Amino acid sequence: MIDNRGLFGPHLGLAMACEQGDEARIRTLAKILEFDVALVNRYYMDSVVWAQEILRDSDAQHNVEAV
């Protein structure tokens, strides 16, 4: 995966493109990976919500002042 090469290089590149909001790169990599662009965007947004929920729950459990 170093330098976005190897078996999962395109997948990492796609994740990075989503993080950076690079729509042209998202479309290119989705096509290479044979992914539906609409699903890529939906799954990315789902993952962002999931990560925020995990962080929120983690903060509440580990921050005594938050309780």
PDB file of N, CA, C and O in Angstrom:
ATOM      1  N   MET A   1       0.806  -1.183   0.000  1.00  0.00           N
ATOM      2  CA  MET A   1       0.000   0.000   0.000  1.00  0.00           C
ATOM      3  C   MET A   1       0.860   1.262   0.000  1.00  0.00           C
ATOM      4  O   MET A   1       0.352   2.371  -0.163  1.00  0.00           O
ATOM      5  N   ILE A   2       2.139   1.084   0.180  1.00  0.00           N
ATOM      6  CA  ILE A   2       3.031   2.237   0.129  1.00  0.00           C
ATOM      7  C   ILE A   2       2.961   2.841  -1.262  1.00  0.00           C
ATOM      8  O   ILE A   2       2.999   2.123  -2.262  1.00  0.00           O
ATOM      9  N   ASP A   3       2.859   4.153  -1.323  1.00  0.00           N
ATOM     10  CA  ASP A   3       2.758   4.884  -2.595  1.00  0.00           C
ATOM     11  C   ASP A   3       1.527   4.474  -3.399  1.00  0.00           C
ATOM     12  O   ASP A   3       1.525   4.577  -4.626  1.00  0.00           O
ATOM     13  N   ASN A   4       0.473   4.004  -2.708  1.00  0.00           N
ATOM     14  CA  ASN A   4      -0.775   3.580  -3.366  1.00  0.00           C
ATOM     15  C   ASN A   4      -0.534   2.496  -4.406  1.00  0.00           C
ATOM     16  O   ASN A   4      -1.214   2.451  -5.431  1.00  0.00           O
ATOM     17  N   ARG A   5       0.415   1.638  -4.147  1.00  0.00           N
ATOM     18  CA  ARG A   5       0.695   0.522  -5.051  1.00  0.00           C
ATOM     19  C   ARG A   5       0.289  -0.784  -4.388  1.00  0.00           C
ATOM     20  O   ARG A   5       0.001  -0.834  -3.192  1.00  0.00           O
ATOM     21  N   GLY A   6       0.272  -1.815  -5.174  1.00  0.00           N
ATOM     22  CA  GLY A   6      -0.067  -3.120  -4.640  1.00  0.00           C
ATOM     23  C   GLY A   6      -1.555  -3.392  -4.730  1.00  0.00           C
ATOM     24  O   GLY A   6      -2.321  -2.602  -5.282  1.00  0.00           O
ATOM     25  N   LEU A   7      -1.940  -4.512  -4.183  1.00  0.00           N
ATOM     26  CA  LEU A   7      -3.313  -4.994  -4.286  1.00  0.00           C
ATOM     27  C   LEU A   7      -4.345  -3.993  -3.765  1.00  0.00           C
ATOM     28  O   LEU A   7      -5.385  -3.791  -4.392  1.00  0.00           O
ATOM     29  N   PHE A   8      -4.060  -3.370  -2.627  1.00  0.00           N
ATOM     30  CA  PHE A   8      -5.032  -2.467  -2.027  1.00  0.00           C
ATOM     31  C   PHE A   8      -4.691  -0.990  -2.234  1.00  0.00           C
ATOM     32  O   PHE A   8      -5.325  -0.121  -1.635  1.00  0.00           O
ATOM     33  N   GLY A   9      -3.717  -0.706  -3.056  1.00  0.00           N
ATOM     34  CA  GLY A   9      -3.343   0.677  -3.346  1.00  0.00           C
ATOM     35  C   GLY A   9      -4.495   1.515  -3.871  1.00  0.00           C
ATOM     36  O   GLY A   9      -4.708   2.629  -3.392  1.00  0.00           O
ATOM     37  N   PRO A  10      -5.248   1.005  -4.851  1.00  0.00           N
ATOM     38  CA  PRO A  10      -6.387   1.794  -5.352  1.00  0.00           C
ATOM     39  C   PRO A  10      -7.458   2.045  -4.286  1.00  0.00           C
ATOM     40  O   PRO A  10      -8.101   3.094  -4.280  1.00  0.00           O
ATOM     41  N   HIS A  11      -7.641   1.085  -3.395  1.00  0.00           N
ATOM     42  CA  HIS A  11      -8.621   1.244  -2.319  1.00  0.00           C
ATOM     43  C   HIS A  11      -8.184   2.362  -1.370  1.00  0.00           C
ATOM     44  O   HIS A  11      -8.992   3.199  -0.969  1.00  0.00           O
ATOM     45  N   LEU A  12      -6.907   2.366  -1.020  1.00  0.00           N
ATOM     46  CA  LEU A  12      -6.377   3.425  -0.170  1.00  0.00           C
ATOM     47  C   LEU A  12      -6.488   4.770  -0.884  1.00  0.00           C
ATOM     48  O   LEU A  12      -6.874   5.771  -0.279  1.00  0.00           O
ATOM     49  N   GLY A  13      -6.152   4.788  -2.154  1.00  0.00           N
ATOM     50  CA  GLY A  13      -6.277   6.018  -2.932  1.00  0.00           C
ATOM     51  C   GLY A  13      -7.704   6.528  -2.955  1.00  0.00           C
ATOM     52  O   GLY A  13      -7.936   7.735  -2.879  1.00  0.00           O
ATOM     53  N   LEU A  14      -8.658   5.622  -3.058  1.00  0.00           N
ATOM     54  CA  LEU A  14     -10.065   6.007  -3.060  1.00  0.00           C
ATOM     55  C   LEU A  14     -10.458   6.599  -1.709  1.00  0.00           C
ATOM     56  O   LEU A  14     -11.143   7.621  -1.654  1.00  0.00           O
ATOM     57  N   ALA A  15     -10.036   5.971  -0.637  1.00  0.00           N
ATOM     58  CA  ALA A  15     -10.331   6.504   0.699  1.00  0.00           C
ATOM     59  C   ALA A  15      -9.728   7.893   0.867  1.00  0.00           C
ATOM     60  O   ALA A  15     -10.370   8.791   1.411  1.00  0.00           O
ATOM     61  N   MET A  16      -8.514   8.065   0.406  1.00  0.00           N
ATOM     62  CA  MET A  16      -7.853   9.357   0.512  1.00  0.00           C
ATOM     63  C   MET A  16      -8.559  10.404  -0.353  1.00  0.00           C
ATOM     64  O   MET A  16      -8.704  11.554   0.060  1.00  0.00           O
ATOM     65  N   ALA A  17      -8.992  10.014  -1.537  1.00  0.00           N
ATOM     66  CA  ALA A  17      -9.716  10.935  -2.410  1.00  0.00           C
ATOM     67  C   ALA A  17     -11.026  11.379  -1.753  1.00  0.00           C
ATOM     68  O   ALA A  17     -11.418  12.541  -1.859  1.00  0.00           O
ATOM     69  N   CYS A  18     -11.693  10.454  -1.080  1.00  0.00           N
ATOM     70  CA  CYS A  18     -12.925  10.803  -0.362  1.00  0.00           C
ATOM     71  C   CYS A  18     -12.618  11.795   0.750  1.00  0.00           C
ATOM     72  O   CYS A  18     -13.339  12.778   0.919  1.00  0.00           O
ATOM     73  N   GLU A  19     -11.558  11.546   1.509  1.00  0.00           N
ATOM     74  CA  GLU A  19     -11.174  12.444   2.594  1.00  0.00           C
ATOM     75  C   GLU A  19     -10.854  13.841   2.074  1.00  0.00           C
ATOM     76  O   GLU A  19     -11.132  14.836   2.744  1.00  0.00           O
ATOM     77  N   GLN A  20     -10.277  13.913   0.895  1.00  0.00           N
ATOM     78  CA  GLN A  20      -9.858  15.186   0.328  1.00  0.00           C
ATOM     79  C   GLN A  20     -10.944  15.838  -0.535  1.00  0.00           C
ATOM     80  O   GLN A  20     -10.779  16.966  -1.000  1.00  0.00           O
ATOM     81  N   GLY A  21     -12.050  15.127  -0.744  1.00  0.00           N
ATOM     82  CA  GLY A  21     -13.131  15.663  -1.559  1.00  0.00           C
ATOM     83  C   GLY A  21     -12.766  15.803  -3.027  1.00  0.00           C
ATOM     84  O   GLY A  21     -13.285  16.669  -3.731  1.00  0.00           O
ATOM     85  N   ASP A  22     -11.861  14.936  -3.480  1.00  0.00           N
ATOM     86  CA  ASP A  22     -11.375  14.988  -4.869  1.00  0.00           C
ATOM     87  C   ASP A  22     -12.310  14.161  -5.758  1.00  0.00           C
ATOM     88  O   ASP A  22     -12.084  12.972  -5.983  1.00  0.00           O
ATOM     89  N   GLU A  23     -13.352  14.807  -6.251  1.00  0.00           N
ATOM     90  CA  GLU A  23     -14.398  14.094  -6.991  1.00  0.00           C
ATOM     91  C   GLU A  23     -13.893  13.445  -8.281  1.00  0.00           C
ATOM     92  O   GLU A  23     -14.339  12.357  -8.644  1.00  0.00           O
ATOM     93  N   ALA A  24     -12.976  14.103  -8.965  1.00  0.00           N
ATOM     94  CA  ALA A  24     -12.445  13.531 -10.209  1.00  0.00           C
ATOM     95  C   ALA A  24     -11.686  12.244  -9.904  1.00  0.00           C
ATOM     96  O   ALA A  24     -11.831  11.249 -10.615  1.00  0.00           O
ATOM     97  N   ARG A  25     -10.880  12.263  -8.851  1.00  0.00           N
ATOM     98  CA  ARG A  25     -10.116  11.061  -8.478  1.00  0.00           C
ATOM     99  C   ARG A  25     -11.057   9.963  -7.976  1.00  0.00           C
ATOM    100  O   ARG A  25     -10.844   8.783  -8.254  1.00  0.00           O
ATOM    101  N   ILE A  26     -12.091  10.354  -7.240  1.00  0.00           N
ATOM    102  CA  ILE A  26     -13.077   9.377  -6.765  1.00  0.00           C
ATOM    103  C   ILE A  26     -13.704   8.664  -7.960  1.00  0.00           C
ATOM    104  O   ILE A  26     -13.794   7.436  -7.977  1.00  0.00           O
ATOM    105  N   ARG A  27     -14.139   9.437  -8.960  1.00  0.00           N
ATOM    106  CA  ARG A  27     -14.758   8.825 -10.154  1.00  0.00           C
ATOM    107  C   ARG A  27     -13.778   7.905 -10.875  1.00  0.00           C
ATOM    108  O   ARG A  27     -14.145   6.810 -11.299  1.00  0.00           O
ATOM    109  N   THR A  28     -12.529   8.356 -11.012  1.00  0.00           N
ATOM    110  CA  THR A  28     -11.521   7.550 -11.715  1.00  0.00           C
ATOM    111  C   THR A  28     -11.267   6.238 -10.996  1.00  0.00           C
ATOM    112  O   THR A  28     -11.283   5.171 -11.610  1.00  0.00           O
ATOM    113  N   LEU A  29     -11.031   6.321  -9.689  1.00  0.00           N
ATOM    114  CA  LEU A  29     -10.726   5.102  -8.931  1.00  0.00           C
ATOM    115  C   LEU A  29     -11.945   4.198  -8.805  1.00  0.00           C
ATOM    116  O   LEU A  29     -11.808   2.975  -8.835  1.00  0.00           O
ATOM    117  N   ALA A  30     -13.133   4.775  -8.666  1.00  0.00           N
ATOM    118  CA  ALA A  30     -14.342   3.955  -8.608  1.00  0.00           C
ATOM    119  C   ALA A  30     -14.498   3.166  -9.905  1.00  0.00           C
ATOM    120  O   ALA A  30     -14.886   1.998  -9.886  1.00  0.00           O
ATOM    121  N   LYS A  31     -14.197   3.805 -11.020  1.00  0.00           N
ATOM    122  CA  LYS A  31     -14.286   3.115 -12.309  1.00  0.00           C
ATOM    123  C   LYS A  31     -13.258   1.992 -12.390  1.00  0.00           C
ATOM    124  O   LYS A  31     -13.580   0.885 -12.821  1.00  0.00           O
ATOM    125  N   ILE A  32     -12.028   2.272 -11.978  1.00  0.00           N
ATOM    126  CA  ILE A  32     -10.976   1.241 -11.986  1.00  0.00           C
ATOM    127  C   ILE A  32     -11.376   0.056 -11.116  1.00  0.00           C
ATOM    128  O   ILE A  32     -11.166  -1.097 -11.492  1.00  0.00           O
ATOM    129  N   LEU A  33     -11.951   0.345  -9.954  1.00  0.00           N
ATOM    130  CA  LEU A  33     -12.335  -0.714  -9.012  1.00  0.00           C
ATOM    131  C   LEU A  33     -13.708  -1.313  -9.317  1.00  0.00           C
ATOM    132  O   LEU A  33     -14.155  -2.248  -8.652  1.00  0.00           O
ATOM    133  N   GLU A  34     -14.368  -0.752 -10.342  1.00  0.00           N
ATOM    134  CA  GLU A  34     -15.706  -1.197 -10.726  1.00  0.00           C
ATOM    135  C   GLU A  34     -16.710  -1.024  -9.584  1.00  0.00           C
ATOM    136  O   GLU A  34     -17.534  -1.898  -9.315  1.00  0.00           O
ATOM    137  N   PHE A  35     -16.609   0.152  -8.912  1.00  0.00           N
ATOM    138  CA  PHE A  35     -17.527   0.515  -7.839  1.00  0.00           C
ATOM    139  C   PHE A  35     -18.494   1.565  -8.366  1.00  0.00           C
ATOM    140  O   PHE A  35     -18.124   2.397  -9.194  1.00  0.00           O
ATOM    141  N   ASP A  36     -19.714   1.527  -7.894  1.00  0.00           N
ATOM    142  CA  ASP A  36     -20.704   2.548  -8.203  1.00  0.00           C
ATOM    143  C   ASP A  36     -20.350   3.810  -7.409  1.00  0.00           C
ATOM    144  O   ASP A  36     -20.242   3.761  -6.184  1.00  0.00           O
ATOM    145  N   VAL A  37     -20.170   4.931  -8.096  1.00  0.00           N
ATOM    146  CA  VAL A  37     -19.755   6.173  -7.443  1.00  0.00           C
ATOM    147  C   VAL A  37     -20.757   6.598  -6.375  1.00  0.00           C
ATOM    148  O   VAL A  37     -20.357   7.067  -5.310  1.00  0.00           O
ATOM    149  N   ALA A  38     -22.040   6.443  -6.641  1.00  0.00           N
ATOM    150  CA  ALA A  38     -23.051   6.825  -5.653  1.00  0.00           C
ATOM    151  C   ALA A  38     -22.894   6.011  -4.378  1.00  0.00           C
ATOM    152  O   ALA A  38     -23.056   6.537  -3.277  1.00  0.00           O
ATOM    153  N   LEU A  39     -22.578   4.722  -4.525  1.00  0.00           N
ATOM    154  CA  LEU A  39     -22.377   3.880  -3.347  1.00  0.00           C
ATOM    155  C   LEU A  39     -21.096   4.250  -2.615  1.00  0.00           C
ATOM    156  O   LEU A  39     -21.049   4.214  -1.386  1.00  0.00           O
ATOM    157  N   VAL A  40     -20.058   4.604  -3.362  1.00  0.00           N
ATOM    158  CA  VAL A  40     -18.801   5.032  -2.734  1.00  0.00           C
ATOM    159  C   VAL A  40     -19.086   6.223  -1.827  1.00  0.00           C
ATOM    160  O   VAL A  40     -18.661   6.241  -0.671  1.00  0.00           O
ATOM    161  N   ASN A  41     -19.801   7.212  -2.343  1.00  0.00           N
ATOM    162  CA  ASN A  41     -20.115   8.399  -1.549  1.00  0.00           C
ATOM    163  C   ASN A  41     -20.976   8.055  -0.341  1.00  0.00           C
ATOM    164  O   ASN A  41     -20.753   8.568   0.755  1.00  0.00           O
ATOM    165  N   ARG A  42     -21.946   7.199  -0.544  1.00  0.00           N
ATOM    166  CA  ARG A  42     -22.825   6.802   0.568  1.00  0.00           C
ATOM    167  C   ARG A  42     -22.056   6.060   1.650  1.00  0.00           C
ATOM    168  O   ARG A  42     -22.213   6.345   2.837  1.00  0.00           O
ATOM    169  N   TYR A  43     -21.223   5.104   1.238  1.00  0.00           N
ATOM    170  CA  TYR A  43     -20.452   4.339   2.216  1.00  0.00           C
ATOM    171  C   TYR A  43     -19.424   5.210   2.925  1.00  0.00           C
ATOM    172  O   TYR A  43     -19.140   5.011   4.106  1.00  0.00           O
ATOM    173  N   TYR A  44     -18.868   6.177   2.197  1.00  0.00           N
ATOM    174  CA  TYR A  44     -17.927   7.092   2.837  1.00  0.00           C
ATOM    175  C   TYR A  44     -18.644   7.899   3.924  1.00  0.00           C
ATOM    176  O   TYR A  44     -18.143   8.029   5.041  1.00  0.00           O
ATOM    177  N   MET A  45     -19.809   8.432   3.590  1.00  0.00           N
ATOM    178  CA  MET A  45     -20.552   9.216   4.581  1.00  0.00           C
ATOM    179  C   MET A  45     -20.974   8.347   5.767  1.00  0.00           C
ATOM    180  O   MET A  45     -20.939   8.801   6.910  1.00  0.00           O
ATOM    181  N   ASP A  46     -21.369   7.117   5.505  1.00  0.00           N
ATOM    182  CA  ASP A  46     -21.699   6.180   6.590  1.00  0.00           C
ATOM    183  C   ASP A  46     -20.492   5.966   7.497  1.00  0.00           C
ATOM    184  O   ASP A  46     -20.635   5.903   8.718  1.00  0.00           O
ATOM    185  N   SER A  47     -19.304   5.854   6.904  1.00  0.00           N
ATOM    186  CA  SER A  47     -18.099   5.620   7.704  1.00  0.00           C
ATOM    187  C   SER A  47     -17.742   6.843   8.543  1.00  0.00           C
ATOM    188  O   SER A  47     -17.247   6.707   9.661  1.00  0.00           O
ATOM    189  N   VAL A  48     -17.991   8.038   8.008  1.00  0.00           N
ATOM    190  CA  VAL A  48     -17.729   9.264   8.768  1.00  0.00           C
ATOM    191  C   VAL A  48     -18.655   9.329   9.978  1.00  0.00           C
ATOM    192  O   VAL A  48     -18.213   9.644  11.083  1.00  0.00           O
ATOM    193  N   VAL A  49     -19.930   9.033   9.778  1.00  0.00           N
ATOM    194  CA  VAL A  49     -20.890   9.034  10.884  1.00  0.00           C
ATOM    195  C   VAL A  49     -20.487   7.993  11.917  1.00  0.00           C
ATOM    196  O   VAL A  49     -20.516   8.269  13.117  1.00  0.00           O
ATOM    197  N   TRP A  50     -20.115   6.810  11.472  1.00  0.00           N
ATOM    198  CA  TRP A  50     -19.699   5.742  12.386  1.00  0.00           C
ATOM    199  C   TRP A  50     -18.493   6.189  13.213  1.00  0.00           C
ATOM    200  O   TRP A  50     -18.469   5.996  14.428  1.00  0.00           O
ATOM    201  N   ALA A  51     -17.502   6.780  12.567  1.00  0.00           N
ATOM    202  CA  ALA A  51     -16.300   7.227  13.275  1.00  0.00           C
ATOM    203  C   ALA A  51     -16.646   8.306  14.297  1.00  0.00           C
ATOM    204  O   ALA A  51     -16.106   8.309  15.403  1.00  0.00           O
ATOM    205  N   GLN A  52     -17.536   9.215  13.935  1.00  0.00           N
ATOM    206  CA  GLN A  52     -17.941  10.257  14.880  1.00  0.00           C
ATOM    207  C   GLN A  52     -18.657   9.664  16.085  1.00  0.00           C
ATOM    208  O   GLN A  52     -18.463  10.122  17.212  1.00  0.00           O
ATOM    209  N   GLU A  53     -19.477   8.655  15.857  1.00  0.00           N
ATOM    210  CA  GLU A  53     -20.172   8.002  16.966  1.00  0.00           C
ATOM    211  C   GLU A  53     -19.188   7.300  17.884  1.00  0.00           C
ATOM    212  O   GLU A  53     -19.324   7.361  19.106  1.00  0.00           O
ATOM    213  N   ILE A  54     -18.203   6.639  17.308  1.00  0.00           N
ATOM    214  CA  ILE A  54     -17.190   5.950  18.109  1.00  0.00           C
ATOM    215  C   ILE A  54     -16.413   6.958  18.945  1.00  0.00           C
ATOM    216  O   ILE A  54     -16.189   6.739  20.136  1.00  0.00           O
ATOM    217  N   LEU A  55     -16.006   8.050  18.331  1.00  0.00           N
ATOM    218  CA  LEU A  55     -15.261   9.077  19.067  1.00  0.00           C
ATOM    219  C   LEU A  55     -16.117   9.705  20.163  1.00  0.00           C
ATOM    220  O   LEU A  55     -15.634   9.939  21.270  1.00  0.00           O
ATOM    221  N   ARG A  56     -17.373   9.975  19.862  1.00  0.00           N
ATOM    222  CA  ARG A  56     -18.275  10.554  20.862  1.00  0.00           C
ATOM    223  C   ARG A  56     -18.423   9.609  22.048  1.00  0.00           C
ATOM    224  O   ARG A  56     -18.317  10.034  23.198  1.00  0.00           O
ATOM    225  N   ASP A  57     -18.665   8.348  21.779  1.00  0.00           N
ATOM    226  CA  ASP A  57     -18.832   7.368  22.846  1.00  0.00           C
ATOM    227  C   ASP A  57     -17.547   7.200  23.631  1.00  0.00           C
ATOM    228  O   ASP A  57     -17.574   7.041  24.851  1.00  0.00           O
ATOM    229  N   SER A  58     -16.429   7.234  22.940  1.00  0.00           N
ATOM    230  CA  SER A  58     -15.128   7.086  23.593  1.00  0.00           C
ATOM    231  C   SER A  58     -14.860   8.270  24.509  1.00  0.00           C
ATOM    232  O   SER A  58     -14.388   8.082  25.630  1.00  0.00           O
ATOM    233  N   ASP A  59     -15.150   9.482  24.059  1.00  0.00           N
ATOM    234  CA  ASP A  59     -14.939  10.677  24.875  1.00  0.00           C
ATOM    235  C   ASP A  59     -15.779  10.635  26.138  1.00  0.00           C
ATOM    236  O   ASP A  59     -15.296  10.999  27.210  1.00  0.00           O
ATOM    237  N   ALA A  60     -17.021  10.200  26.031  1.00  0.00           N
ATOM    238  CA  ALA A  60     -17.904  10.151  27.187  1.00  0.00           C
ATOM    239  C   ALA A  60     -17.430   9.125  28.202  1.00  0.00           C
ATOM    240  O   ALA A  60     -17.589   9.324  29.406  1.00  0.00           O
ATOM    241  N   GLN A  61     -16.858   8.045  27.734  1.00  0.00           N
ATOM    242  CA  GLN A  61     -16.419   6.986  28.635  1.00  0.00           C
ATOM    243  C   GLN A  61     -15.073   7.280  29.280  1.00  0.00           C
ATOM    244  O   GLN A  61     -14.790   6.784  30.371  1.00  0.00           O
ATOM    245  N   HIS A  62     -14.243   8.076  28.625  1.00  0.00           N
ATOM    246  CA  HIS A  62     -12.882   8.296  29.118  1.00  0.00           C
ATOM    247  C   HIS A  62     -12.662   9.691  29.677  1.00  0.00           C
ATOM    248  O   HIS A  62     -11.563   9.990  30.146  1.00  0.00           O
ATOM    249  N   ASN A  63     -13.654  10.540  29.642  1.00  0.00           N
ATOM    250  CA  ASN A  63     -13.525  11.883  30.144  1.00  0.00           C
ATOM    251  C   ASN A  63     -14.425  12.035  31.360  1.00  0.00           C
ATOM    252  O   ASN A  63     -15.641  12.173  31.224  1.00  0.00           O
ATOM    253  N   VAL A  64     -13.831  12.011  32.547  1.00  0.00           N
ATOM    254  CA  VAL A  64     -14.602  12.052  33.795  1.00  0.00           C
ATOM    255  C   VAL A  64     -15.434  13.325  33.868  1.00  0.00           C
ATOM    256  O   VAL A  64     -16.549  13.294  34.387  1.00  0.00           O
ATOM    257  N   GLU A  65     -14.923  14.441  33.362  1.00  0.00           N
ATOM    258  CA  GLU A  65     -15.644  15.704  33.419  1.00  0.00           C
ATOM    259  C   GLU A  65     -16.896  15.682  32.535  1.00  0.00           C
ATOM    260  O   GLU A  65     -17.832  16.443  32.781  1.00  0.00           O
ATOM    261  N   ALA A  66     -16.927  14.845  31.541  1.00  0.00           N
ATOM    262  CA  ALA A  66     -18.081  14.786  30.640  1.00  0.00           C
ATOM    263  C   ALA A  66     -19.264  14.062  31.278  1.00  0.00           C
ATOM    264  O   ALA A  66     -20.397  14.197  30.818  1.00  0.00           O
ATOM    265  N   VAL A  67     -19.006  13.306  32.319  1.00  0.00           N
ATOM    266  CA  VAL A  67     -20.065  12.500  32.939  1.00  0.00           C
ATOM    267  C   VAL A  67     -20.857  13.315  33.916  1.00  0.00           C
ATOM    268  O   VAL A  67     -21.791  12.802  34.534  1.00  0.00           O
TER     269      VAL A  67
END
